[in-house]
Amino acid sequence: MVRFARAAVPPLALIVMITAAALALGRVYAGTVLVPLVAGAGAAAVLVSVASRRAPSWLVAPLSVLAMAAYTLGALWWSANRAGLTDPLRDLVVEAARNGIPRLLTAMIPVEPTPDTVIVPVVAAWLAGLAGAELGLRWGRLLIGYGPPVLLFAGTLYVVGPNAAAAVGPVLMVVVAGALGLAVTGRPPAPDQDLPRTAGLALQIRAVAAAVAVIALVAAAAPLVTRRVEATPVDPRQYVQPPQVDSLDENPLIRISGWALNPDQQLFDVRSDRSGPTRIRLAVLSDYDGITWRVGAVYRGAGRVLPAPATLPANAVAPVNQRIEIGDLSGRLLPAVPTPSRVDGVRVAYDPTTGTMIEPDGLRPGLAYTVSSLEEEPDLNLLTAADVPFGDGIARMLALGPGAPDRIRELSDRLAADAGGGAYQRALGIEDYLATHYKMVADAPSGHAYPNLAFFLFGPANGGGQQGTSEQFAAAYAVLARMMGLPTRIVVGFRSETGTGPVRGADAQAWPEVYFTDVGWVAFDPLPKPDTVPEPPEREPPKPDPPTPPPSEAPLPTLEPTASPTAGPIVAVAPGGSGLLPVYAGGGGGLLLLVVVALLALLLRRRGLTERRLAGGTPGQRVAGAWLEVRDALRLAGDPAAAHLSATELAGHAEAAVRHQTATAGDDPRAPELAALVDLVNRDAFAPARTGEPEATAAAGAARTYTARLRATRSRWRRLIWPFHPGPLRWQRDD
């Protein structure tokens, strides 16, 4: 019995260790296909080595490799059959061998067991079983033979990373199996025999030294181990480049105008188990920099099963099944009813944050696939009293690029004041305003940068303003809503009136969605109703006159050039008298006095503007004011920056403006204060709640330092007229 245990337990311990690795890796795979395949590979490798134990050692490895090839081929066939793949087995094997490792590290979790996600674990398990059996069984070094299975187990934990709970069960399996294997293979105690005194003393010293070494090792490793217990594992997927898309797929909003000009173009055909008006989503755009809306997705290769969408408890979820066949739709984005949970017939890459899918190899006519979606239906009864969330988690949906026109901000403030009430009332107010005052046309040019939106909202109706496609309506809504503090995104998709049949260019549409606490994303429709005549914004009741500005903000009278004055008497009415008081003064002296007064007024107004920007208002307004001071300084220096530049790009331009002048003078050409100011501006844009007094003070100091540095690099004439230049007083009205 003892002999049988000594022969059976070590191979069984190796098999259990490899099975533990399979269970640990199977936690991030969908279904139950992977675990038996990987565990079977390890068991087969160990059994082949046991069966050929009496064969020459040089023969075992080739026999085991041949058996591994046959087993792997069967595993790939089985996984392809379970995944419903109909490609030839030869093509699947070649593709799996070529892309197995990157596919394993880029696959969306849960990973579907397909040939390219199965081949690496199966081969690794077989090789671990072969190496462990040869070292531990043939050569009698079981502790060393445990090395390959333990390395396999550690590798599976690394691949899983933070994407599954702690693998307590598999770890216990490895520890217990290893201990049992060592216990049954230990040498029996030798019969008592008298040792020489010197040999016995040496044996005791070695035992004490070994015990001290073990205790020291445990004491040294214990703090490191305890610190790692609560640490979040590293996800190796962050080191792998995900699939990339081009600009049309990153910003499909610009395709709306092209589809509108080709209303009869059949983009795809859909068959659904639900009838009635249906919105089919193509992409979700969450990021806006003042120029372009972008998806901003991180795509990961996915199998048929996609991660379950997060839903709110109060909302109902309706399953929708669709079969879609691509026609003239190009690019990589795949249309589907939100939110997809399973895709058959095409390999996709998926971004779970936005719910956007792509076909990495691109769409082609005739491509057909089936999508199962879980459509969340918000409880609209909660909207009246619903609020909107705030904080870092939602900052992405509130961010706006720098340089937003004041007229758009003023319109947003007025609409918010008119709507009153809560967040839902403000969202409805924007929807009603756009639908009432603007016109939907198919031939409007594409564009949704700040200048495009300003022209759409305020441009003359007879010059192309106040009309656009759903691109301008959705983009204007989103910008106005974000200015009101409403988390907003834009969805590009299609609206099918029947839910089934061909989807054409005329069905393409963009619409905004607003996120409400405990309700979720709610779609709004700012498009005008058919056959309605828009009411021009000019017909609205005029705004009341603003209160008289303080003296520092009162506009200066415009000085018109006159004929050269001639010396002569100036006649004025004597104060308090009835007659005329002749006042004789030189014409040149009076003009000089007028110029001095004008320059003094300009100086005071310029200083007042700077103080209001850097010392007045909320911390966020002061950070924005510091940024305006930098832009004005570049204009005063004769090196203005383009309006479309981002904060980082403008900082590079501003530093170049200083570097160009200081490089030849031997001074330090760097402007480190710009980096700090850019960081503060970006932080205020994405997390305004975190901008406080220290940040506002730092921004003001950085703006003053850079302005002084830039002014010092200019010519003497520019330095002289710098504080009197009226440009900043005019530019703040134009911005």
C-alpha positions in Angstrom: 0.0 0.0 0.0 2.8 2.4 0.9 4.6 1.6 -2.3 1.4 2.3 -4.3 0.9 5.6 -2.6 4.6 6.6 -3.3 4.0 5.8 -6.9 0.5 7.3 -7.4 0.5 10.4 -5.2 3.3 12.5 -6.9 1.8 12.3 -10.4 -1.6 13.0 -9.0 -0.2 16.1 -7.1 1.2 17.4 -10.4 -2.2 16.9 -12.1 -4.0 18.7 -9.2 -1.7 21.6 -9.4 -2.3 22.1 -13.2 -6.0 21.7 -12.6 -5.8 24.5 -10.0 -4.2 26.7 -12.6 -7.0 25.8 -15.1 -9.6 26.7 -12.4 -7.8 30.0 -11.7 -7.7 31.0 -15.4 -11.3 29.8 -16.1 -12.6 32.6 -13.8 -12.2 35.1 -16.7 -13.5 32.8 -19.4 -17.2 32.4 -20.4 -18.7 29.0 -20.1 -17.1 25.8 -19.0 -15.0 24.8 -22.0 -11.6 26.0 -21.0 -11.2 24.3 -17.6 -11.5 20.7 -18.9 -9.3 21.4 -21.9 -6.5 22.8 -19.8 -6.8 20.3 -17.0 -6.9 17.5 -19.5 -3.8 18.8 -21.2 -1.8 18.7 -18.0 -3.1 15.3 -17.0 -2.4 13.8 -20.4 1.2 15.2 -20.3 1.9 13.7 -16.9 0.3 10.3 -17.9 2.4 10.1 -21.1 5.6 10.6 -19.0 4.5 8.0 -16.5 3.6 5.5 -19.2 7.0 6.0 -20.9 9.0 6.0 -17.7 11.0 2.9 -18.8 11.7 4.4 -22.2 15.0 6.3 -22.8 14.8 9.8 -21.7 15.7 11.2 -25.1 12.6 9.5 -26.5 10.0 10.9 -24.1 10.1 14.5 -25.2 9.4 13.7 -28.9 6.6 11.3 -28.0 5.0 13.9 -25.7 5.3 16.7 -28.3 3.5 14.5 -30.9 0.8 13.7 -28.3 0.5 17.4 -27.5 0.0 18.3 -31.2 -2.8 15.8 -31.5 -4.4 16.9 -28.3 -4.1 20.6 -29.2 -5.7 20.0 -32.6 -8.6 18.2 -30.9 -9.0 21.0 -28.4 -9.0 23.7 -31.1 -11.6 21.8 -33.1 -13.8 21.4 -30.0 -13.6 25.0 -29.0 -14.3 26.1 -32.6 -17.4 23.8 -32.7 -18.7 25.2 -29.4 -18.1 28.7 -30.6 -20.0 28.2 -33.8 -17.1 29.0 -36.0 -17.4 27.6 -39.5 -14.0 28.5 -41.0 -11.8 25.6 -42.1 -9.9 24.0 -39.2 -6.5 24.7 -41.0 -7.2 28.4 -41.1 -8.3 28.5 -37.5 -5.1 26.7 -36.4 -2.9 29.0 -38.3 -4.7 32.1 -37.0 -4.6 30.8 -33.4 -0.9 30.0 -33.6 -0.1 33.4 -35.0 -2.3 35.6 -32.7 -2.7 33.4 -29.6 -0.7 35.5 -27.1 -1.9 39.0 -28.1 -5.4 37.8 -28.5 -5.3 36.4 -24.9 -4.1 39.7 -23.6 -6.5 41.9 -25.6 -9.7 39.8 -25.3 -12.7 41.3 -23.5 -13.6 39.7 -20.2 -15.4 37.3 -20.1 -13.1 35.7 -22.7 -14.9 33.4 -25.1 -13.1 30.0 -25.5 -12.2 30.1 -29.2 -9.1 28.5 -30.9 -7.0 31.7 -30.5 -7.9 32.1 -26.8 -7.5 28.4 -26.0 -4.2 27.4 -27.7 -1.8 29.2 -25.3 -3.3 27.8 -22.0 -3.5 24.3 -23.5 0.1 24.2 -24.7 1.4 25.8 -21.5 -0.4 23.2 -19.4 1.0 20.4 -21.5 4.6 21.7 -21.2 4.2 22.2 -17.5 3.0 18.7 -17.0 5.8 17.3 -19.2 8.6 19.2 -17.4 7.2 18.5 -13.9 6.8 14.8 -14.6 10.3 14.4 -16.0 12.0 16.4 -13.2 9.9 15.1 -10.3 9.2 11.5 -11.4 12.0 10.3 -13.7 14.8 12.2 -11.9 13.3 11.9 -8.4 13.5 15.6 -7.6 9.8 16.2 -6.8 10.3 19.6 -5.2 12.1 20.8 -8.3 9.4 19.1 -10.4 6.8 21.3 -8.7 8.4 24.3 -10.3 6.7 24.2 -13.8 3.2 23.7 -12.5 3.7 26.4 -9.8 5.0 28.8 -12.6 2.0 27.9 -14.7 -0.3 28.8 -11.7 1.5 32.1 -11.1 1.2 32.9 -14.8 -2.6 32.3 -14.8 -2.9 34.6 -11.7 -1.0 37.3 -13.6 -3.1 37.0 -16.7 -6.3 37.2 -14.6 -5.0 40.3 -12.8 -7.7 42.3 -11.0 -10.5 40.9 -13.1 -11.7 38.2 -10.7 -12.0 37.6 -7.0 -9.2 36.0 -4.9 -8.4 32.4 -6.0 -8.6 30.9 -2.5 -9.7 27.5 -3.6 -7.0 27.0 -6.3 -4.3 28.2 -4.0 -5.3 25.6 -1.3 -5.3 22.9 -4.0 -1.7 23.7 -4.9 -0.6 23.8 -1.3 -2.3 20.6 -0.2 -1.3 18.7 -3.3 2.3 19.7 -3.0 2.4 18.8 0.7 0.9 15.4 0.2 3.4 14.6 -2.6 6.3 15.6 -0.5 4.9 13.7 2.5 4.6 10.3 0.8 8.0 10.5 -1.0 10.0 11.5 2.1 12.7 9.0 3.2 11.7 6.7 6.1 13.6 7.4 9.3 16.9 5.5 9.5 17.2 3.0 12.3 18.8 4.2 15.5 22.6 4.1 15.3 25.3 5.6 17.3 26.9 8.6 15.6 30.4 9.8 16.5 30.3 12.7 18.9 31.8 15.1 16.3 29.2 14.0 13.6 26.3 14.4 16.0 27.4 17.9 17.0 27.8 18.9 13.3 24.3 17.6 12.6 22.9 19.7 15.4 24.6 22.8 14.2 23.4 22.3 10.7 19.8 21.8 12.0 20.0 25.0 14.1 21.4 27.0 11.2 18.7 25.8 8.9 16.0 26.7 11.4 17.6 30.2 11.9 17.7 30.7 8.1 14.1 29.7 7.7 13.0 32.0 10.5 15.0 34.9 9.1 13.6 34.3 5.6 10.0 34.3 7.0 10.7 37.5 9.0 12.1 39.3 6.0 9.4 38.2 3.6 6.4 38.6 5.9 6.1 42.5 5.6 6.4 42.2 1.8 3.7 39.5 1.6 1.3 41.3 4.0 1.6 44.5 2.0 0.7 42.6 -1.2 -2.3 40.9 0.3 -4.5 44.0 0.0 -2.8 45.4 -3.2 -4.7 45.4 -6.5 -3.0 43.0 -9.0 -1.5 44.5 -12.1 -3.6 44.0 -15.3 -1.2 43.0 -18.1 -3.8 44.2 -20.6 -2.8 47.8 -20.0 0.5 47.1 -21.7 -1.1 45.9 -25.0 -2.2 48.3 -27.6 -5.9 47.9 -28.2 -7.5 48.0 -31.7 -7.4 51.5 -33.2 -9.9 53.4 -35.4 -9.6 56.2 -37.9 -11.1 59.7 -37.6 -14.4 58.8 -39.2 -15.0 56.1 -36.6 -13.6 58.2 -33.7 -16.0 61.1 -34.7 -18.9 59.7 -36.7 -20.9 62.9 -36.0 -19.2 64.4 -39.1 -20.9 61.7 -41.3 -24.4 63.0 -40.5 -24.3 65.6 -43.3 -23.1 63.1 -45.9 -25.9 60.7 -45.1 -28.4 63.5 -45.1 -27.4 64.4 -48.7 -27.9 60.8 -49.7 -31.2 60.0 -48.1 -31.9 56.9 -50.3 -28.6 55.2 -49.7 -29.3 51.8 -48.0 -26.8 51.5 -45.2 -27.9 48.2 -43.8 -30.9 46.0 -43.3 -32.3 45.0 -39.9 -34.7 42.3 -38.8 -35.9 42.5 -35.2 -38.2 40.6 -32.9 -39.7 44.0 -31.8 -41.7 46.3 -34.0 -42.3 50.0 -33.7 -40.0 53.1 -33.6 -36.5 51.9 -32.7 -33.3 53.8 -32.1 -30.2 51.9 -33.3 -27.0 53.1 -31.9 -23.8 53.3 -33.8 -21.5 55.2 -31.4 -21.5 57.1 -28.2 -19.4 60.4 -28.1 -18.4 61.5 -24.6 -15.4 63.8 -25.2 -15.4 67.4 -26.5 -12.5 69.8 -26.8 -14.3 72.7 -28.3 -13.5 71.5 -31.8 -14.4 67.8 -32.1 -16.6 65.3 -30.4 -14.9 62.0 -30.0 -15.9 58.5 -28.8 -12.7 58.2 -26.7 -13.2 54.4 -26.4 -10.7 51.7 -25.5 -11.7 48.6 -27.5 -10.9 45.1 -26.5 -11.4 42.0 -28.6 -14.5 40.1 -27.5 -16.2 36.8 -28.1 -19.8 36.2 -28.6 -20.7 37.0 -25.0 -20.1 40.7 -23.9 -19.9 42.0 -20.4 -23.3 42.4 -18.8 -24.4 46.1 -18.9 -24.8 47.9 -15.6 -28.4 48.8 -15.0 -30.2 50.7 -12.3 -32.6 48.8 -10.0 -35.6 51.0 -10.8 -35.3 50.6 -14.5 -36.9 47.8 -16.6 -34.7 45.9 -19.0 -36.2 44.6 -22.3 -34.4 42.0 -24.4 -34.2 42.8 -28.1 -32.8 40.4 -30.8 -31.8 41.8 -34.2 -30.2 40.4 -37.4 -28.3 43.0 -39.3 -26.9 42.8 -42.8 -24.5 45.5 -43.9 -25.1 47.4 -47.1 -23.3 50.6 -48.0 -22.3 51.4 -44.4 -18.5 51.8 -44.3 -16.0 52.1 -41.5 -15.6 49.8 -38.5 -18.5 50.8 -36.2 -21.3 48.1 -35.8 -24.9 49.3 -35.4 -27.0 47.7 -32.7 -29.9 48.5 -30.3 -28.3 49.4 -27.0 -26.8 47.7 -25.0 -25.5 44.6 -26.8 -24.9 41.5 -24.6 -24.2 38.8 -27.3 -23.0 39.0 -30.9 -22.9 36.0 -33.3 -21.6 35.8 -36.8 -18.8 38.4 -36.5 -15.8 39.0 -34.3 -16.0 42.3 -32.5 -14.0 44.6 -30.3 -16.0 46.3 -27.6 -15.8 49.2 -25.2 -17.9 48.5 -22.2 -17.8 52.1 -21.0 -19.7 53.5 -24.0 -21.2 50.2 -25.3 -19.7 50.8 -28.8 -18.7 47.9 -31.0 -16.3 47.7 -33.9 -15.4 45.1 -36.5 -11.5 45.4 -36.4 -11.2 44.3 -40.1 -13.8 46.8 -41.3 -17.4 46.5 -42.6 -18.1 45.1 -46.1 -21.4 44.6 -48.0 -23.1 41.4 -47.1 -21.6 41.1 -43.7 -24.4 39.7 -41.4 -24.5 39.2 -37.7 -27.0 38.7 -34.9 -27.1 40.9 -31.8 -28.9 40.3 -28.5 -29.3 43.5 -26.6 -30.6 44.4 -23.2 -32.4 47.8 -23.6 -32.8 49.7 -20.4 -36.0 51.6 -20.0 -35.7 54.5 -17.6 -38.5 55.2 -15.1 -39.7 58.5 -16.5 -41.9 59.1 -13.4 -38.7 59.8 -11.4 -37.5 62.5 -13.8 -39.4 65.5 -12.3 -37.6 65.3 -9.0 -34.3 63.8 -10.4 -31.0 65.5 -9.8 -27.7 65.0 -11.6 -24.5 63.5 -10.2 -21.3 65.4 -9.7 -17.7 64.5 -8.9 -14.7 63.0 -10.7 -16.7 60.0 -11.9 -18.9 62.2 -14.1 -16.4 65.0 -14.9 -15.8 63.6 -18.4 -19.5 64.2 -19.3 -19.2 67.8 -18.1 -15.9 68.9 -19.7 -15.8 71.6 -22.3 -12.8 72.7 -24.4 -11.3 76.2 -23.7 -12.5 79.2 -25.5 -16.3 78.8 -25.3 -17.9 81.9 -26.7 -19.5 84.2 -24.2 -22.7 84.4 -26.3 -23.3 80.7 -25.9 -22.7 80.9 -22.1 -25.1 83.8 -21.9 -27.7 81.8 -23.8 -27.2 78.8 -21.5 -27.6 81.0 -18.4 -30.7 82.6 -19.8 -32.3 79.3 -20.6 -31.4 77.9 -17.2 -33.0 81.0 -15.5 -36.1 80.7 -17.7 -36.6 77.0 -17.0 -36.1 77.3 -13.2 -36.9 74.2 -11.2 -34.6 71.2 -11.3 -32.3 69.4 -13.7 -35.0 67.8 -15.8 -36.7 71.2 -16.3 -33.4 72.7 -17.6 -32.9 69.8 -20.0 -36.5 70.2 -21.3 -35.9 73.9 -21.7 -33.0 73.4 -24.0 -34.9 70.9 -26.0 -37.9 73.2 -26.4 -35.8 76.2 -27.3 -33.9 74.5 -30.1 -37.0 72.8 -31.5 -38.9 76.0 -31.5 -36.4 78.5 -33.0 -34.2 76.6 -35.4 -34.7 74.8 -38.7 -33.8 71.3 -39.8 -32.2 71.2 -43.3 -30.4 68.4 -45.2 -27.7 70.5 -47.0 -26.2 72.2 -44.0 -22.4 71.9 -43.9 -20.8 69.7 -41.3 -19.2 71.2 -38.3 -19.7 71.4 -34.5 -16.7 73.4 -33.2 -17.5 76.5 -31.2 -17.5 78.9 -34.2 -19.9 76.5 -36.1 -22.2 76.3 -33.1 -22.1 80.1 -32.6 -23.1 80.6 -36.2 -25.8 78.0 -35.9 -27.3 79.7 -32.8 -26.8 83.4 -33.7 -26.0 83.6 -37.4 -28.5 85.4 -39.7 -31.2 83.2 -41.0 -30.9 84.6 -44.5 -27.2 83.8 -44.5 -27.3 80.2 -43.5 -27.5 80.6 -39.7 -30.2 79.2 -37.4 -30.5 76.0 -39.5 -28.6 72.7 -39.6 -28.7 68.9 -39.5 -29.1 66.8 -36.4 -25.3 67.2 -36.0 -25.7 70.9 -35.0 -28.9 70.4 -33.0 -27.3 67.6 -30.9 -23.9 69.4 -30.5 -25.6 72.7 -29.5 -27.8 70.9 -27.0 -24.8 69.1 -25.4 -22.7 72.2 -25.1 -25.6 74.2 -23.6 -26.4 71.4 -21.2 -22.9 71.0 -20.0 -22.7 74.7 -19.4 -25.7 74.2 -17.1 -23.9 71.4 -15.2 -25.9 68.6 -16.9 -23.8 65.4 -17.7 -24.4 65.0 -21.4 -23.2 62.9 -24.3 -24.0 62.6 -28.0 -25.2 59.4 -29.6 -24.9 58.8 -33.4 -27.2 56.2 -34.8 -30.3 55.6 -36.8 -34.1 55.9 -36.2 -36.2 53.2 -37.7 -39.9 53.8 -37.7 -40.8 50.1 -37.9 -37.7 48.5 -36.2 -37.5 46.2 -39.2 -36.4 46.7 -42.8 -33.8 48.8 -44.7 -32.1 51.6 -42.9 -31.2 54.5 -45.2 -29.2 57.7 -45.1 -32.4 59.6 -44.2 -32.7 57.6 -41.0 -29.3 58.7 -39.7 -29.6 60.9 -36.7 -27.6 62.3 -33.7 -29.3 62.9 -30.4 -28.2 64.0 -27.0 -28.5 62.1 -23.7 -28.5 63.4 -20.2 -27.6 61.4 -17.1 -29.9 61.7 -14.1 -29.3 60.2 -10.6 -31.2 56.9 -10.1 -32.7 57.2 -13.6 -29.7 56.8 -15.9 -29.2 58.1 -19.4 -32.3 59.7 -20.9 -32.5 60.7 -24.6 -33.8 64.1 -25.7 -35.0 65.2 -29.1 -34.2 68.8 -29.9 -35.2 68.5 -33.6 -38.2 70.6 -34.8 -41.4 68.8 -35.5 -42.2 68.2 -39.2 -44.1 71.0 -41.0 -43.4 73.6 -38.4 -42.1 77.1 -39.0 -39.4 78.1 -36.6 -39.8 81.2 -34.6 -36.7 83.3 -35.0 -34.8 83.9 -31.8 -35.0 87.7 -32.4 -38.8 87.6 -31.7 -38.2 86.7 -28.1 -39.0 89.4 -25.5 -36.0 91.6 -25.3 -33.7 91.2 -22.3 -33.9 94.0 -19.7 -31.2 96.6 -19.9 -28.2 95.7 -17.8 -27.5 98.0 -14.8 -25.1 100.8 -15.3 -21.6 99.4 -15.0 -19.2 100.8 -12.4 -16.8 103.5 -13.6 -14.0 101.1 -14.2 -16.2 99.2 -16.7 -17.9 102.2 -18.4 -17.2 102.3 -22.2 -15.0 105.0 -23.4 -16.4 107.4 -26.0 -15.1 106.9 -29.5 -12.7 109.6 -30.6 -13.2 110.6 -34.2 -10.3 112.3 -36.0 -11.0 116.0 -36.6 -9.3 118.8 -38.6 -6.1 120.2 -37.3 -7.0 122.6 -34.6 -5.9 126.2 -34.8 -5.0 128.5 -32.0 -7.9 130.8 -31.0 -10.3 131.6 -28.2 -12.4 128.8 -26.7 -15.8 130.2 -25.6 -17.5 128.5 -22.7 -20.5 129.3 -20.5 -19.4 130.6 -17.1 -20.8 128.3 -14.4 -23.4 130.0 -12.4 -23.4 133.1 -14.7 -25.5 134.3 -17.6 -22.8 135.7 -19.8 -20.1 134.1 -21.9 -16.6 133.5 -20.3 -13.9 133.7 -22.9 -11.2 131.1 -22.2 -8.1 131.5 -24.2 -6.0 128.3 -24.6 -3.7 126.9 -27.2 -5.4 124.3 -29.4 -2.3 122.0 -29.1 -2.4 122.1 -25.3 -6.1 121.1 -25.2 -5.5 118.2 -27.5 -2.6 117.0 -25.3 -4.7 117.2 -22.2 -7.4 115.1 -23.9 -4.8 112.4 -25.0 -3.4 112.2 -21.4 -6.9 111.7 -20.0 -7.6 109.0 -22.6 -4.4 107.2 -21.9 -5.0 107.4 -18.1 -8.5 106.0 -18.6 -7.2 103.1 -20.7 -4.6 102.3 -18.1 -7.2 102.2 -15.3 -9.6 100.1 -17.4 -6.8 97.6 -18.3 -5.8 97.3 -14.7 -9.4 96.9 -13.7 -9.8 94.1 -16.2 -6.7 92.2 -15.0 -7.8 92.5 -11.4 -11.3 91.3 -12.1 -9.9 88.3 -14.0 -7.2 87.3 -11.4 -8.8 88.4 -8.1 -12.5 88.5 -8.6 -15.1 85.8 -9.0 -15.0 82.1 -8.1 -11.7 80.1 -8.1 -12.7 78.5 -11.4 -13.4 81.9 -13.0 -10.0 83.2 -11.8 -8.2 80.2 -13.4 -10.1 80.9 -16.6 -9.2 84.6 -16.3 -5.5 83.8 -15.9 -5.7 81.8 -19.1 -7.3 84.8 -20.9 -4.5 87.0 -19.6 -2.0 84.7 -21.3 -3.9 84.8 -24.6 -4.1 88.6 -24.5 -0.4 88.8 -23.8 0.4 86.8 -26.9 -1.8 89.2 -28.9 -0.1 92.2 -27.4 3.2 90.7 -28.2 2.3 90.4 -31.9 2.2 86.5 -31.8 -1.5 85.6 -31.4 -2.5 81.9 -31.0 -5.1 80.2 -33.2 -8.5 79.9 -31.5 -8.7 76.1 -32.1 -5.5 75.3 -30.1 -6.0 73.1 -27.0 -4.5 74.3 -23.7 -1.4 72.1 -24.1 -0.9 73.3 -27.8 -1.3 76.9 -26.8 1.2 76.5 -24.0 3.7 75.2 -26.5 3.0 78.2 -28.8 3.4 80.6 -25.9 6.7 79.1 -24.8 8.0 79.3 -28.4 7.1 83.0 -28.4 9.5 83.5 -25.4 12.1 81.1 -26.6 12.4 82.8 -30.0 13.5 86.1 -28.4 15.6 84.8 -25.5 17.6 82.2 -27.3 19.9 84.8 -28.9 20.1 86.8 -25.6 21.5 83.9 -23.6 18.6 83.9 -21.1 16.7 80.9 -20.0 14.2 80.3 -22.8 11.9 78.1 -20.8 8.6 79.2 -19.3 7.9 76.7 -16.4 5.0 78.7 -15.2 3.0 77.7 -18.3 3.1 74.0 -17.4 1.6 74.7 -14.0 -1.0 77.0 -15.5 -2.0 74.3 -18.2 -2.4 71.7 -15.4 -4.6 74.1 -13.5 -6.8 74.9 -16.5 -7.2 71.2 -17.5 -8.0 70.3 -13.9 -10.6 73.0 -13.7 -12.1 71.8 -16.9 -12.4 68.2 -15.9 -12.8 68.5 -12.1 -14.1 72.0 -11.4 -15.1 71.1 -7.8 -11.4 70.6 -7.0 -10.4 74.1 -7.9 -9.9 76.2 -4.8 -8.2 79.4 -3.5 -4.7 77.9 -3.7 -5.2 76.9 -7.3 -6.7 80.3 -8.3 -3.8 82.1 -6.6 -1.2 79.9 -8.3 -2.9 80.5 -11.7 -2.8 84.3 -11.2 0.9 84.2 -10.3 1.7 82.1 -13.3 -0.2 84.4 -15.6 1.6 87.5 -14.2 5.0 85.8 -14.4 4.6 84.8 -18.0 3.1 88.2 -19.1 6.1 90.0 -17.5 8.5 87.5 -19.1 6.9 87.9 -22.6 6.7 91.7 -22.4 10.5 91.8 -21.5 11.3 90.1 -24.8 9.5 92.6 -27.0 10.8 95.8 -28.5 11.0 99.0 -26.6 8.0 100.5 -28.5 5.8 97.4 -27.7 6.8 97.5 -24.0 5.9 101.2 -23.9 2.4 100.9 -25.3 1.7 97.5 -23.6 -0.3 98.9 -20.6 -2.3 101.4 -22.7 -3.2 99.1 -25.6 -7.1 99.0 -25.9 -7.1 95.6 -27.5 -7.9 93.4 -24.4 -10.9 95.6 -23.7 -12.3 94.8 -27.1 -11.1 91.2 -27.3 -13.0 90.2 -24.2 -16.2 91.1 -26.0 -15.2 89.2 -29.1 -14.1 86.0 -27.4 
